[in-house]
Amino acid sequence: MIRAALLALGLLALPAAASETIVAGLSQSRVSITANFDGSEILIYGAVKRDAPFPDGPPLQVIVTVEGPSTPLIIRRKERSFGIWLNRSAVTIDRAPSFYVVATSAPLARSLTETENQRHGVTLDYLIRAVGITAEAEGAGEFVEALRRIRLNNEQWRVEESRVLFTEQTLFRSDVVLPANLIEGDYRVRVFLTRGGRVVDHLERNIGVRKAGLERFLFVTAHDQPFLYGLASLLLAAVAGWAANAGFKLLRR
């Protein structure tokens, strides 16, 4: 009994483990897609909040991810037959992000262990959902690899190592460029604080991407009133054709 009481007192006398948490913000939480929209840049910034001095051990690292809405995809493989390229086999990807960026303050392999990566789904390997594609076509893994290669080349998916500026283990910032071909939806921003490859803290924010102005009107009309939208398109095409014909007649005179 006395030994247990002394042990409890000893534990109370030990200093509490230092707590390190993230305080972060975004330069904007909403992006409007208009007629002249050619992309945008989001500043993700923040600081590490501590309740004690720097603890001993490996340095902290920061990982920032920006993920666009996920959509299903059908990937087809072309094969040449009698001199003509034809779509032969295809697989269905259940879910893949339309846009994804991973930015880090150090090389990713040094910032995050594979176990933590799997737990939090940081890299694309854990964000692409392709269940049952092995039964759809031979060499199904090649389809996923082709998707990865195409979107990396188009910069729809990016890995930007050592692009997060991390000052004196306290202040950080990352500038993420959003391309012009964004789709509407909520873009998920995640910030991870890691030490020795393990996640110490993380938080999540959202960026709303929406069409605005004439683009929004046309988008809503096309989806909510497809008959009227089609009729208006036909009338507009007819008027444009008549105007072009009239213009050519005037030029001939």
Sine and cosine of phi, psi and omega as CSV:
sin_phi,cos_phi,sin_psi,cos_psi,sin_omega,cos_omega
0.00,0.00,-0.73,0.69,0.00,-1.00
-0.91,0.41,-0.63,0.78,0.00,-1.00
-0.89,0.45,-0.65,0.76,0.01,-1.00
-0.90,0.43,-0.63,0.77,0.02,-1.00
-0.91,0.43,-0.65,0.76,0.02,-1.00
-0.91,0.41,-0.61,0.79,0.03,-1.00
-0.90,0.43,-0.65,0.76,0.03,-1.00
-0.90,0.44,-0.66,0.75,0.04,-1.00
-0.90,0.43,-0.62,0.79,0.02,-1.00
-0.90,0.43,-0.63,0.77,0.03,-1.00
-0.92,0.40,-0.61,0.79,0.03,-1.00
-0.92,0.40,-0.49,0.87,-0.03,-1.00
-0.97,0.23,-0.35,0.94,0.00,-1.00
-0.93,0.35,0.60,-0.80,0.05,-1.00
-0.93,0.37,0.60,-0.80,0.02,-1.00
-0.93,0.36,0.53,-0.85,0.03,-1.00
-0.89,0.46,0.68,-0.73,-0.03,-1.00
-0.90,0.44,0.70,-0.72,0.02,-1.00
-0.97,-0.23,0.77,-0.64,0.02,-1.00
-0.83,-0.56,0.86,-0.51,-0.03,-1.00
-0.78,-0.62,0.30,-0.95,-0.05,-1.00
-0.99,-0.15,0.69,-0.72,0.19,-0.98
-0.86,-0.52,0.90,-0.44,-0.14,-0.99
-0.65,-0.76,0.32,-0.95,0.03,-1.00
-0.50,-0.86,0.13,-0.99,0.00,-1.00
-0.85,-0.53,0.53,-0.85,0.04,-1.00
-0.93,0.37,-0.45,0.89,0.09,-1.00
-0.40,-0.92,0.57,-0.82,-0.02,-1.00
-0.94,-0.33,0.10,0.99,0.00,-1.00
-0.57,-0.82,0.70,-0.71,0.04,-1.00
-0.84,-0.55,0.79,-0.62,0.00,-1.00
-0.97,-0.24,0.79,-0.61,0.04,-1.00
-1.00,-0.06,0.93,-0.37,-0.01,-1.00
-0.90,-0.44,-0.06,-1.00,-0.06,-1.00
-0.88,0.47,-0.57,0.82,-0.04,-1.00
-0.97,-0.23,0.36,0.93,-0.01,-1.00
-0.94,0.34,0.84,-0.55,0.00,-1.00
-0.82,-0.58,0.47,0.88,-0.01,-1.00
0.94,-0.35,0.13,-0.99,-0.01,-1.00
-0.48,-0.88,0.21,-0.98,0.03,-1.00
-0.76,-0.65,0.79,-0.61,-0.01,-1.00
-0.95,-0.32,0.79,-0.61,0.10,-1.00
-1.00,-0.09,0.85,-0.52,0.06,-1.00
-0.94,-0.33,0.87,-0.48,-0.12,-0.99
-0.70,-0.71,0.29,-0.96,0.02,-1.00
0.11,-0.99,-0.19,-0.98,-0.03,-1.00
-0.52,-0.86,0.29,-0.96,0.07,-1.00
-0.99,-0.16,0.86,-0.51,0.00,-1.00
-1.00,-0.10,0.77,-0.64,-0.05,-1.00
-0.82,-0.58,0.49,-0.87,0.12,-0.99
-0.94,-0.35,0.23,0.97,0.01,-1.00
-0.34,-0.94,0.25,-0.97,0.05,-1.00
-0.88,0.48,0.16,-0.99,0.01,-1.00
-0.80,0.60,0.79,-0.61,0.10,-1.00
-0.98,0.22,0.37,-0.93,0.07,-1.00
-0.96,0.30,0.39,-0.92,0.04,-1.00
0.81,-0.59,-0.12,-0.99,-0.01,-1.00
-0.90,0.44,0.41,-0.91,-0.03,-1.00
-0.94,0.35,0.39,-0.92,0.08,-1.00
-0.95,0.30,0.43,-0.90,0.12,-0.99
-0.71,-0.70,0.41,-0.91,0.00,-1.00
-0.85,-0.53,0.72,-0.70,0.08,-1.00
-0.84,-0.54,0.76,-0.65,0.01,-1.00
-0.87,-0.50,0.75,-0.67,0.08,-1.00
-0.81,-0.59,0.59,-0.81,0.11,-0.99
-0.79,-0.61,0.86,-0.52,-0.11,-0.99
-0.84,-0.54,0.82,-0.58,0.07,-1.00
-0.99,0.12,0.14,-0.99,0.00,-1.00
-0.84,0.54,0.64,-0.77,0.04,-1.00
-1.00,0.05,0.59,-0.81,-0.02,-1.00
-0.68,-0.74,0.45,-0.89,0.12,-0.99
-0.97,0.26,0.43,-0.90,-0.04,-1.00
-0.63,-0.77,0.51,-0.86,0.19,-0.98
-0.91,-0.43,0.87,-0.50,-0.03,-1.00
-0.95,-0.31,0.82,-0.58,-0.02,-1.00
-0.93,-0.38,0.54,-0.84,0.04,-1.00
-0.94,-0.33,0.79,-0.61,0.01,-1.00
-1.00,0.03,0.64,-0.77,0.07,-1.00
-0.73,-0.68,0.56,-0.83,-0.05,-1.00
-1.00,0.02,0.79,-0.61,0.00,-1.00
-0.70,-0.72,0.89,-0.45,-0.02,-1.00
0.82,0.58,0.66,0.75,0.05,-1.00
0.99,0.17,0.06,1.00,-0.03,-1.00
-0.87,-0.50,0.71,-0.71,0.05,-1.00
-1.00,0.09,0.85,-0.53,-0.03,-1.00
-0.81,-0.58,0.52,-0.86,0.12,-0.99
-0.97,0.23,0.87,-0.50,-0.04,-1.00
-0.97,-0.25,-0.99,0.10,-0.05,-1.00
-1.00,-0.05,0.37,-0.93,-0.02,-1.00
-0.47,-0.88,0.45,-0.89,0.09,-1.00
-0.73,-0.68,0.40,-0.92,0.01,-1.00
-0.95,-0.31,0.85,-0.52,0.10,-1.00
-1.00,-0.01,0.87,-0.50,-0.05,-1.00
-0.91,0.41,-0.60,0.80,-0.07,-1.00
-0.36,-0.93,0.73,-0.68,0.09,-1.00
-0.47,-0.88,0.69,-0.73,-0.03,-1.00
-0.91,0.41,0.67,-0.74,0.02,-1.00
-0.95,0.32,-0.39,0.92,0.01,-1.00
-0.46,-0.89,0.67,-0.74,0.01,-1.00
-0.41,-0.91,0.74,-0.67,0.04,-1.00
-0.74,-0.67,0.72,-0.69,0.16,-0.99
-0.88,-0.47,0.88,-0.48,0.05,-1.00
-0.88,-0.48,0.67,-0.74,-0.07,-1.00
-0.75,-0.67,0.33,-0.95,0.07,-1.00
-1.00,0.01,-0.19,0.98,0.02,-1.00
-0.48,-0.88,0.18,-0.98,0.06,-1.00
-0.78,0.62,0.67,-0.75,-0.12,-0.99
-0.86,0.51,-0.63,0.78,-0.02,-1.00
-0.88,0.47,-0.46,0.89,0.01,-1.00
-1.00,0.00,-0.31,0.95,-0.09,-1.00
-1.00,-0.05,-0.36,0.93,-0.15,-0.99
-0.51,-0.86,0.76,-0.65,0.09,-1.00
-0.97,0.22,0.30,-0.95,0.00,-1.00
-0.91,0.41,-0.57,0.82,0.02,-1.00
-0.90,0.44,-0.70,0.71,0.02,-1.00
-0.93,0.36,-0.57,0.82,0.05,-1.00
-0.88,0.47,-0.70,0.71,0.02,-1.00
-0.91,0.41,-0.62,0.78,-0.04,-1.00
-0.92,0.40,-0.64,0.77,-0.09,-1.00
-0.97,-0.22,-0.12,0.99,0.02,-1.00
0.87,0.49,0.86,0.51,-0.08,-1.00
-1.00,0.04,-0.71,0.71,-0.04,-1.00
-1.00,-0.02,0.22,-0.98,-0.09,-1.00
-0.90,0.44,-0.42,0.91,-0.01,-1.00
-0.83,0.56,-0.47,0.88,-0.06,-1.00
-0.96,-0.27,0.13,0.99,0.00,-1.00
-0.93,-0.36,-0.34,0.94,0.04,-1.00
-1.00,0.02,0.87,-0.49,-0.01,-1.00
-0.96,-0.29,0.91,-0.42,-0.03,-1.00
-0.68,-0.73,0.99,0.16,-0.06,-1.00
-1.00,0.02,0.78,-0.62,0.10,-0.99
0.98,0.17,0.22,0.97,-0.04,-1.00
-0.96,0.28,-0.34,0.94,0.02,-1.00
-0.89,0.45,-0.42,0.91,0.02,-1.00
-1.00,0.07,-0.17,0.98,-0.07,-1.00
-1.00,0.00,-0.53,0.85,-0.05,-1.00
-0.35,-0.94,0.41,-0.91,0.08,-1.00
-0.96,0.27,0.56,-0.83,-0.02,-1.00
0.89,0.46,0.71,0.71,-0.09,-1.00
-0.87,0.50,-0.54,0.84,0.00,-1.00
-0.88,0.47,-0.43,0.90,0.02,-1.00
-0.92,0.39,-0.50,0.86,0.02,-1.00
-0.92,0.40,-0.70,0.72,0.02,-1.00
-0.91,0.42,-0.64,0.77,0.02,-1.00
-0.91,0.41,-0.60,0.80,0.05,-1.00
-0.91,0.42,-0.67,0.74,0.05,-1.00
-0.87,0.50,-0.71,0.71,0.02,-1.00
-0.87,0.49,-0.71,0.70,-0.05,-1.00
-0.90,0.44,-0.69,0.73,-0.03,-1.00
-0.90,0.43,-0.71,0.70,-0.06,-1.00
-0.96,0.27,-0.47,0.88,0.12,-0.99
-0.93,0.36,-0.65,0.76,0.02,-1.00
-0.92,0.40,-0.56,0.83,0.03,-1.00
-0.99,0.12,-0.03,1.00,-0.03,-1.00
0.88,0.48,0.41,0.91,0.18,-0.98
-0.97,0.24,-0.46,0.89,0.14,-0.99
-0.86,-0.50,0.73,-0.69,-0.02,-1.00
-0.63,-0.78,0.58,-0.81,0.16,-0.99
-0.87,-0.49,0.91,-0.41,-0.08,-1.00
-0.89,-0.46,1.00,0.06,-0.03,-1.00
-0.98,0.21,0.59,-0.81,0.02,-1.00
0.86,0.51,0.51,0.86,0.02,-1.00
-0.96,-0.28,-0.06,1.00,0.11,-0.99
-1.00,-0.02,0.85,-0.53,0.02,-1.00
-0.99,0.13,0.88,-0.47,-0.08,-1.00
-0.84,-0.55,0.95,-0.32,-0.13,-0.99
-0.99,-0.17,0.86,-0.50,0.09,-1.00
0.77,0.64,0.61,0.79,0.08,-1.00
0.85,0.52,0.41,0.91,-0.06,-1.00
-0.72,-0.69,-0.83,0.56,-0.08,-1.00
-0.98,-0.20,0.64,-0.77,0.02,-1.00
-0.63,-0.78,0.39,-0.92,0.08,-1.00
-0.44,-0.90,0.49,-0.87,0.05,-1.00
-0.55,-0.83,0.75,-0.66,0.04,-1.00
-0.97,-0.23,0.90,-0.43,-0.04,-1.00
-0.94,-0.34,0.83,-0.56,0.00,-1.00
-1.00,0.02,0.81,-0.58,0.08,-1.00
-0.99,-0.14,0.78,-0.63,-0.06,-1.00
-0.96,0.28,0.11,-0.99,-0.03,-1.00
-0.97,0.25,-0.38,0.93,-0.08,-1.00
-1.00,-0.08,0.67,0.74,0.05,-1.00
-0.94,0.34,0.51,-0.86,0.14,-0.99
-0.97,-0.24,0.37,-0.93,-0.01,-1.00
-0.92,0.40,0.49,-0.87,0.07,-1.00
0.59,-0.81,-0.08,-1.00,0.03,-1.00
-0.99,-0.11,0.82,-0.57,0.01,-1.00
-0.99,-0.15,0.84,-0.54,-0.09,-1.00
-1.00,0.02,0.82,-0.58,0.05,-1.00
-0.95,-0.32,0.81,-0.59,0.04,-1.00
-0.83,-0.56,0.63,-0.78,0.04,-1.00
-0.82,-0.57,0.81,-0.58,0.00,-1.00
-0.91,-0.42,0.69,-0.72,0.11,-0.99
-0.95,-0.32,0.85,-0.52,-0.08,-1.00
-0.81,-0.59,0.45,-0.89,0.11,-0.99
-0.64,-0.77,0.83,-0.55,-0.03,-1.00
0.89,0.46,0.47,0.88,0.01,-1.00
1.00,0.07,-0.10,1.00,-0.01,-1.00
-0.97,-0.24,0.62,-0.79,-0.02,-1.00
-0.96,0.26,0.87,-0.50,0.04,-1.00
-1.00,0.06,-0.67,0.74,0.00,-1.00
-0.38,-0.93,0.37,-0.93,0.08,-1.00
-0.42,-0.91,0.41,-0.91,0.07,-1.00
-0.60,-0.80,0.21,-0.98,-0.09,-1.00
-0.68,-0.73,0.64,-0.77,0.08,-1.00
-0.72,-0.69,0.20,-0.98,0.01,-1.00
-0.79,-0.61,0.57,-0.82,0.13,-0.99
-0.87,-0.48,0.85,-0.52,0.01,-1.00
-1.00,0.04,0.85,-0.52,0.04,-1.00
-0.94,-0.33,0.87,-0.49,-0.06,-1.00
-0.67,-0.74,0.54,-0.84,0.13,-0.99
-0.95,0.31,0.50,-0.87,-0.03,-1.00
-0.66,-0.75,0.37,-0.93,0.06,-1.00
0.94,0.35,-0.65,-0.76,-0.04,-1.00
-0.89,0.46,-0.61,0.80,0.00,-1.00
-0.87,0.49,-0.65,0.76,0.01,-1.00
-0.92,0.40,-0.66,0.75,0.00,-1.00
-0.89,0.46,-0.72,0.69,0.00,-1.00
-0.90,0.43,-0.64,0.76,-0.01,-1.00
-0.90,0.44,-0.73,0.68,-0.02,-1.00
-0.92,0.40,-0.67,0.74,0.00,-1.00
-0.89,0.45,-0.68,0.73,-0.02,-1.00
-0.89,0.46,-0.55,0.84,-0.03,-1.00
-1.00,0.02,-0.59,0.81,-0.07,-1.00
-1.00,-0.02,-0.53,0.85,-0.03,-1.00
-0.75,-0.66,0.93,0.37,-0.08,-1.00
-0.88,0.47,-0.57,0.82,-0.01,-1.00
-0.90,0.43,-0.76,0.66,0.01,-1.00
-0.89,0.45,-0.61,0.79,0.01,-1.00
-0.90,0.43,-0.68,0.73,0.02,-1.00
-0.91,0.41,-0.65,0.76,0.02,-1.00
-0.90,0.44,-0.68,0.73,0.02,-1.00
-0.90,0.43,-0.60,0.80,0.03,-1.00
-0.90,0.43,-0.66,0.75,0.03,-1.00
-0.90,0.44,-0.69,0.73,0.02,-1.00
-0.89,0.45,-0.66,0.75,0.00,-1.00
-0.91,0.42,-0.65,0.76,0.02,-1.00
-0.91,0.42,-0.64,0.77,0.01,-1.00
-0.90,0.43,-0.70,0.72,0.01,-1.00
-0.90,0.43,-0.66,0.75,0.00,-1.00
-0.90,0.44,-0.66,0.75,0.04,-1.00
-0.90,0.43,-0.67,0.74,0.03,-1.00
-0.89,0.45,-0.68,0.73,-0.01,-1.00
-0.91,0.42,-0.64,0.77,0.03,-1.00
-0.91,0.42,-0.66,0.75,0.01,-1.00
-0.90,0.43,-0.68,0.73,0.03,-1.00
-0.90,0.44,-0.61,0.79,0.02,-1.00
-0.91,0.42,-0.66,0.75,0.03,-1.00
-0.91,0.43,-0.62,0.79,0.03,-1.00
-0.90,0.44,-0.62,0.78,0.03,-1.00
-0.93,0.38,-0.58,0.81,0.00,-1.00
-0.94,0.35,-0.48,0.88,-0.01,-1.00
-0.96,0.27,-0.41,0.91,-0.04,-1.00
-0.95,0.30,0.00,0.00,0.00,0.00
